[in-house]
Amino acid sequence: MVAGEASGDLLAGLLLQGMRKRWPGLQAQGIGGPQMARRGFEAWWPHEKLAVSGYAEVLRHYREIVGIRNQLRERLLADPPQAFIGVDAPDFNLDLAAALKARGMKTVQFVCPSVWAWRMKRVEKLQRSCDHVLCLFPFEPELLAKHGVAATYVGHPLASVIPADPDRQGARASLGLPLQGEVIAVMPGSRASEVAAMAPRFLHAAALLQRQRPRAWFVVPAVPQRRAAIAAAVRASGLKQVVVVEGQSHAALAACDVALVTSGTATLEAALFQRPMVISYHVNWLSYLLMKPRHLQPRVGLPNILLGDFVVPELLQGNAKPRKLALALSDWLDAPDRMRAVQEKFRGLHAQLQRDTATLAADAIEKVLQS
């Protein structure tokens, strides 16, 4: 198995939990993180090695990443497993899976690449690389079937982990936040490049918002490797009444009234917690120039894509300015009726995505192994 960042590690950990129920003697090895390790996974490389975003950032780490992939490929070809499962990280996993499949190995991709958002040419790579794709979203299998790719909708495992009625008061108490008053979650991402780009912007926006709303509190979840960088950005912003927590992103989302979130899986997590949000990102200018022409969707945030509308604001690239971010957060807090309306939409999305993912995924993987 290969998972390439914190969100993939979380998904892979949930998948492993279901697979171990089906196959108690399962051996799982490759590239992964702490959630996978908790389920007995043996990591030959840490998932942090692949947690790089943006074209320019990937180019800087290209030699190391390709070296890891080559070493992993040779290791798997020398001692073939019964199956290779790539978890997200399509740029890394699909080329590796293609080489393994060409040598007769069974290959599964867990998380369909966003072919519906980016150029459909990636479907051709899926055909070459994967015996089966496990899809998180209900519309994906039909889309892939049109292109000859076998796929199964397994639901999104986070919808089974995240409660339908989050305990706001309990989460606030556990994080040392006031039980009453406004709390804003600030989520600049887990990758080093994301934190470098987004944390100063987000925390500057938080400081501006705090001037308008002096009683507001802020909570900033940080993966362990980024805590020092985020703490430094907090100090530079002058933000007060702020709690920086290690991990605990779900507790932060449960505790907050509204969230400021870097585009990615965290936006879906915020939606499943039924929290209004402002979605943002800013990448290296070269990465942006390369990415922009390839994007087919008018929306980039997963909640907006899945609901087919701009239900939450997206402030991207040139619009990812602290004052605009602070204003968008304030607009939510000043409109309780609007907040309740979007929360109802997110409740419906939660119900749609909630399936017995572990069992459905294990069923699909078993069929691949028997084919």
Secondary structure per residue as TSV (DSSP state, phi and psi in degrees):
chain	resnum	aa	ss	phi	psi
A	1	M	-	360.0	147.5
A	2	V	E	-134.1	121.9
A	3	A	E	-122.4	134.4
A	4	G	-	-103.9	-1.9
A	5	E	S	-164.1	-175.3
A	6	A	H	-61.3	-42.2
A	7	S	H	-66.9	-40.0
A	8	G	H	-65.7	-38.3
A	9	D	H	-60.7	-41.3
A	10	L	H	-63.5	-48.1
A	11	L	H	-62.8	-43.7
A	12	A	H	-65.2	-36.6
A	13	G	H	-62.1	-42.7
A	14	L	H	-66.5	-38.9
A	15	L	H	-64.2	-44.6
A	16	L	H	-60.5	-36.8
A	17	Q	H	-59.0	-44.4
A	18	G	H	-70.5	-37.2
A	19	M	H	-66.7	-36.0
A	20	R	H	-69.1	-29.3
A	21	K	H	-66.2	-38.5
A	22	R	H	-75.0	-41.6
A	23	W	-	-129.5	86.8
A	24	P	T	-58.0	-28.1
A	25	G	T	-91.4	16.1
A	26	L	-	-56.6	135.2
A	27	Q	-	-109.8	126.1
A	28	A	-	-129.0	128.1
A	29	Q	E	-143.7	163.3
A	30	G	E	140.2	-121.8
A	31	I	E	-122.0	124.9
A	32	G	E	-165.8	-174.0
A	33	G	-	-129.3	-162.9
A	34	P	H	-66.0	-34.4
A	35	Q	H	-65.4	-37.1
A	36	M	H	-70.5	-41.0
A	37	A	H	-59.5	-36.5
A	38	R	T	-60.6	-24.1
A	39	R	T	-100.6	22.1
A	40	G	T	84.3	16.4
A	41	F	-	-76.7	137.9
A	42	E	E	-100.3	109.1
A	43	A	E	-88.7	117.3
A	44	W	E	-79.1	-29.8
A	45	W	E	-136.8	146.7
A	46	P	E	-74.7	148.2
A	47	H	G	-62.4	-21.4
A	48	E	G	-56.6	-28.8
A	49	K	G	-61.6	-26.0
A	50	L	G	-104.0	-1.2
A	51	A	-	-82.5	71.0
A	52	V	-	-128.4	133.6
A	53	S	-	-119.8	150.0
A	54	G	S	86.4	143.5
A	55	Y	H	-60.1	-46.6
A	56	A	H	-63.6	-40.1
A	57	E	H	-67.0	-40.0
A	58	V	H	-62.9	-39.9
A	59	L	H	-58.9	-37.6
A	60	R	H	-66.5	-28.6
A	61	H	T	-108.5	11.6
A	62	Y	H	-58.1	-47.8
A	63	R	H	-61.6	-43.7
A	64	E	H	-65.4	-44.0
A	65	I	H	-64.4	-45.0
A	66	V	H	-64.1	-37.7
A	67	G	H	-60.9	-42.7
A	68	I	H	-63.7	-44.3
A	69	R	H	-62.6	-42.2
A	70	N	H	-63.3	-44.0
A	71	Q	H	-63.0	-42.0
A	72	L	H	-65.6	-42.9
A	73	R	H	-58.2	-47.9
A	74	E	H	-64.0	-37.0
A	75	R	H	-65.7	-41.6
A	76	L	H	-72.4	-36.2
A	77	L	H	-68.8	-32.4
A	78	A	H	-73.5	-30.2
A	79	D	S	-139.8	78.6
A	80	P	-	-65.2	132.8
A	81	P	-	-80.7	172.1
A	82	Q	S	-71.7	-26.2
A	83	A	E	-157.5	151.3
A	84	F	E	-111.9	128.8
A	85	I	E	-119.2	114.1
A	86	G	E	-90.9	130.8
A	87	V	E	-111.3	106.5
A	88	D	S	55.5	-142.0
A	89	A	-	41.6	54.0
A	90	P	H	-63.5	-32.9
A	91	D	H	-63.5	-31.4
A	92	F	H	-86.2	-46.8
A	93	N	H	-76.8	-36.4
A	94	L	H	-69.7	-39.4
A	95	D	H	-65.4	-40.4
A	96	L	H	-63.9	-45.6
A	97	A	H	-62.7	-37.4
A	98	A	H	-61.0	-42.8
A	99	A	H	-65.9	-38.3
A	100	L	H	-72.2	-41.3
A	101	K	H	-63.7	-37.8
A	102	A	H	-61.3	-23.2
A	103	R	T	-99.0	13.9
A	104	G	T	92.5	6.6
A	105	M	-	-83.7	143.8
A	106	K	E	-75.6	133.5
A	107	T	E	-130.7	137.1
A	108	V	E	-131.2	137.7
A	109	Q	E	-111.5	119.8
A	110	F	E	-99.1	111.5
A	111	V	S	99.9	110.1
A	112	C	-	-68.3	130.0
A	113	P	-	-56.9	153.2
A	114	S	-	-75.4	63.9
A	115	V	T	-65.8	-22.4
A	116	W	T	-80.6	-10.7
A	117	A	T	-108.8	-27.0
A	118	W	B	-117.6	176.4
A	119	R	-	-55.1	137.5
A	120	M	T	-67.8	-7.4
A	121	K	H	-57.5	-25.3
A	122	R	H	-65.5	-21.1
A	123	V	H	-62.6	-37.3
A	124	E	H	-60.3	-39.0
A	125	K	H	-67.1	-38.2
A	126	L	H	-60.2	-42.1
A	127	Q	H	-59.0	-42.1
A	128	R	H	-73.9	-29.3
A	129	S	H	-97.9	-30.9
A	130	C	-	-123.7	134.5
A	131	D	S	-75.8	-29.8
A	132	H	E	-157.4	148.2
A	133	V	E	-120.2	129.3
A	134	L	E	-94.9	117.5
A	135	C	E	-102.7	140.0
A	136	L	S	-87.0	-21.2
A	137	F	S	-121.1	142.1
A	138	P	T	-65.7	-25.2
A	139	F	T	-83.5	-10.2
A	140	E	H	-72.9	-43.5
A	141	P	H	-57.7	-42.2
A	142	E	H	-62.8	-40.6
A	143	L	H	-63.0	-44.5
A	144	L	H	-68.9	-36.3
A	145	A	H	-60.0	-33.3
A	146	K	T	-63.3	-20.4
A	147	H	T	-111.6	16.0
A	148	G	T	76.4	23.5
A	149	V	-	-108.0	121.0
A	150	A	-	-71.7	134.7
A	151	A	E	-154.0	156.3
A	152	T	E	-134.6	133.3
A	153	Y	E	-80.6	119.9
A	154	V	-	-113.0	4.2
A	155	G	-	76.5	174.3
A	156	H	-	-103.3	119.3
A	157	P	H	-58.0	-26.6
A	158	L	H	-64.0	-28.3
A	159	A	H	-68.1	-22.3
A	160	S	H	-88.8	-22.6
A	161	V	H	-84.9	-39.3
A	162	I	S	-83.8	126.2
A	163	P	-	-68.3	149.3
A	164	A	S	-66.8	-25.2
A	165	D	S	-127.8	85.3
A	166	P	-	-60.1	143.8
A	167	D	-	-89.4	90.5
A	168	R	H	-63.2	-46.5
A	169	Q	H	-66.0	-42.6
A	170	G	H	-63.3	-40.4
A	171	A	H	-65.9	-40.9
A	172	R	H	-63.6	-42.5
A	173	A	H	-62.8	-40.0
A	174	S	H	-68.5	-26.7
A	175	L	H	-97.5	-0.2
A	176	G	T	74.6	28.4
A	177	L	-	-99.0	154.5
A	178	P	-	-63.2	142.2
A	179	L	S	-73.3	-23.6
A	180	Q	S	-115.6	160.3
A	181	G	S	94.3	177.1
A	182	E	-	-83.8	134.7
A	183	V	E	-128.5	131.0
A	184	I	E	-117.2	127.0
A	185	A	E	-87.9	131.8
A	186	V	E	-115.3	116.2
A	187	M	E	-127.6	88.8
A	188	P	-	-82.4	3.0
A	189	G	-	108.3	177.1
A	190	S	S	-114.1	-21.8
A	191	R	S	-79.0	152.2
A	192	A	H	-59.8	-42.3
A	193	S	H	-66.6	-36.9
A	194	E	H	-65.6	-47.7
A	195	V	H	-62.4	-41.8
A	196	A	H	-62.0	-38.6
A	197	A	H	-81.8	-38.4
A	198	M	H	-101.7	-32.2
A	199	A	H	-58.7	-47.8
A	200	P	H	-60.5	-40.1
A	201	R	H	-65.0	-48.2
A	202	F	H	-64.1	-41.9
A	203	L	H	-75.3	-31.5
A	204	H	H	-63.7	-42.6
A	205	A	H	-61.5	-42.0
A	206	A	H	-61.9	-41.2
A	207	A	H	-64.7	-39.1
A	208	L	H	-64.3	-42.2
A	209	L	H	-65.0	-35.9
A	210	Q	H	-66.4	-30.4
A	211	R	H	-63.6	-35.1
A	212	Q	H	-80.3	-32.0
A	213	R	-	-129.2	76.5
A	214	P	T	-63.5	-15.9
A	215	R	T	-90.9	-5.0
A	216	A	-	-69.9	145.8
A	217	W	E	-114.0	156.3
A	218	F	E	-129.6	143.2
A	219	V	E	-127.8	131.9
A	220	V	E	-125.1	103.5
A	221	P	E	-77.0	141.5
A	222	A	E	-138.3	132.3
A	223	V	-	-66.4	152.0
A	224	P	G	-52.2	-39.4
A	225	Q	G	-70.0	-16.3
A	226	R	G	-110.0	0.2
A	227	R	H	-61.9	-41.7
A	228	A	H	-64.0	-42.0
A	229	A	H	-64.7	-40.5
A	230	I	H	-70.3	-39.6
A	231	A	H	-61.1	-38.7
A	232	A	H	-65.1	-40.1
A	233	A	H	-66.7	-34.9
A	234	V	H	-62.6	-46.5
A	235	R	H	-62.0	-42.1
A	236	A	H	-65.5	-30.6
A	237	S	H	-77.1	-22.9
A	238	G	T	78.2	10.7
A	239	L	-	-64.5	135.2
A	240	K	-	-112.0	171.3
A	241	Q	S	51.7	54.4
A	242	V	E	-132.0	140.7
A	243	V	E	-119.8	120.3
A	244	V	E	-99.6	122.8
A	245	V	E	-118.5	148.7
A	246	E	E	-87.3	118.1
A	247	G	S	67.6	-138.2
A	248	Q	-	55.0	33.1
A	249	S	H	-62.9	-34.3
A	250	H	H	-68.3	-39.4
A	251	A	H	-63.2	-39.4
A	252	A	H	-63.1	-41.7
A	253	L	H	-69.7	-37.9
A	254	A	H	-63.9	-35.0
A	255	A	H	-78.6	-26.0
A	256	C	-	-86.1	165.2
A	257	D	S	-93.2	-35.1
A	258	V	E	-151.2	154.9
A	259	A	E	-128.9	147.6
A	260	L	E	-110.5	115.6
A	261	V	E	-131.9	135.3
A	262	T	E	-72.0	136.4
A	263	S	S	-54.0	135.2
A	264	G	S	148.4	-162.0
A	265	T	H	-59.4	-31.1
A	266	A	H	-60.3	-27.6
A	267	T	H	-67.4	-37.2
A	268	L	H	-68.9	-39.6
A	269	E	H	-59.6	-43.4
A	270	A	H	-61.8	-40.4
A	271	A	H	-64.8	-40.2
A	272	L	H	-67.5	-27.1
A	273	F	T	-82.7	0.9
A	274	Q	T	61.3	41.5
A	275	R	-	-108.4	124.9
A	276	P	-	-56.3	150.2
A	277	M	E	-150.7	165.3
A	278	V	E	-118.5	124.2
A	279	I	E	-98.8	137.7
A	280	S	E	-149.7	157.5
A	281	Y	E	-160.3	159.0
A	282	H	-	-149.6	123.2
A	283	V	-	-120.2	168.7
A	284	N	-	-46.7	139.4
A	285	W	H	-58.6	-35.4
A	286	L	H	-67.8	-42.6
A	287	S	H	-59.3	-41.9
A	288	Y	H	-65.0	-43.0
A	289	L	H	-62.7	-36.1
A	290	L	H	-76.0	-34.0
A	291	M	H	-78.6	-39.7
A	292	K	G	-56.5	-46.5
A	293	P	G	-68.2	-17.8
A	294	R	G	-86.9	-11.8
A	295	H	B	-85.7	126.7
A	296	L	-	-95.0	-24.0
A	297	Q	-	-89.0	143.0
A	298	P	S	-73.8	-14.2
A	299	R	-	-116.2	149.2
A	300	V	-	-114.1	-25.5
A	301	G	S	-76.6	132.5
A	302	L	H	-55.8	-43.3
A	303	P	H	-58.9	-41.4
A	304	N	H	-68.3	-39.1
A	305	I	H	-64.3	-46.6
A	306	L	H	-69.5	-32.4
A	307	L	H	-91.9	-5.4
A	308	G	T	68.9	25.8
A	309	D	S	-161.0	162.1
A	310	F	-	-83.2	74.7
A	311	V	-	-77.5	-21.8
A	312	V	S	-131.4	150.0
A	313	P	-	-70.9	145.8
A	314	E	E	-119.4	116.3
A	315	L	E	-114.6	101.3
A	316	L	E	-115.6	147.4
A	317	Q	G	49.2	-106.9
A	318	G	G	-65.3	-21.6
A	319	N	G	-90.4	-3.3
A	320	A	-	-82.6	57.9
A	321	K	-	-103.8	142.7
A	322	P	H	-52.5	-42.9
A	323	R	H	-65.4	-39.9
A	324	K	H	-67.6	-39.6
A	325	L	H	-63.8	-45.0
A	326	A	H	-62.2	-40.9
A	327	L	H	-64.9	-41.4
A	328	A	H	-65.0	-38.5
A	329	L	H	-65.0	-44.0
A	330	S	H	-62.0	-37.1
A	331	D	H	-60.2	-39.3
A	332	W	H	-63.6	-49.9
A	333	L	H	-64.6	-24.5
A	334	D	T	-88.6	-0.1
A	335	A	-	-131.0	74.1
A	336	P	H	-59.4	-34.6
A	337	D	H	-65.4	-40.9
A	338	R	H	-64.2	-38.7
A	339	M	H	-63.3	-44.5
A	340	R	H	-64.8	-37.4
A	341	A	H	-64.2	-43.3
A	342	V	H	-72.3	-31.4
A	343	Q	H	-63.0	-36.9
A	344	E	H	-66.5	-38.9
A	345	K	H	-63.3	-40.6
A	346	F	H	-69.0	-32.3
A	347	R	H	-63.1	-42.6
A	348	G	H	-64.5	-38.6
A	349	L	H	-63.6	-40.7
A	350	H	H	-57.4	-47.1
A	351	A	H	-63.8	-37.4
A	352	Q	H	-66.9	-36.0
A	353	L	H	-89.4	-9.0
A	354	Q	-	-83.3	113.2
A	355	R	S	-139.5	170.1
A	356	D	-	-81.4	75.4
A	357	T	H	-58.9	-45.5
A	358	A	H	-60.3	-43.9
A	359	T	H	-69.5	-45.1
A	360	L	H	-61.9	-40.7
A	361	A	H	-67.2	-43.7
A	362	A	H	-63.3	-38.6
A	363	D	H	-58.9	-46.6
A	364	A	H	-65.5	-42.1
A	365	I	H	-64.9	-38.8
A	366	E	H	-61.9	-40.9
A	367	K	H	-64.2	-38.4
A	368	V	H	-62.7	-43.8
A	369	L	H	-64.5	-30.0
A	370	Q	H	-89.4	-9.4
A	371	S	-	-78.3	360.0
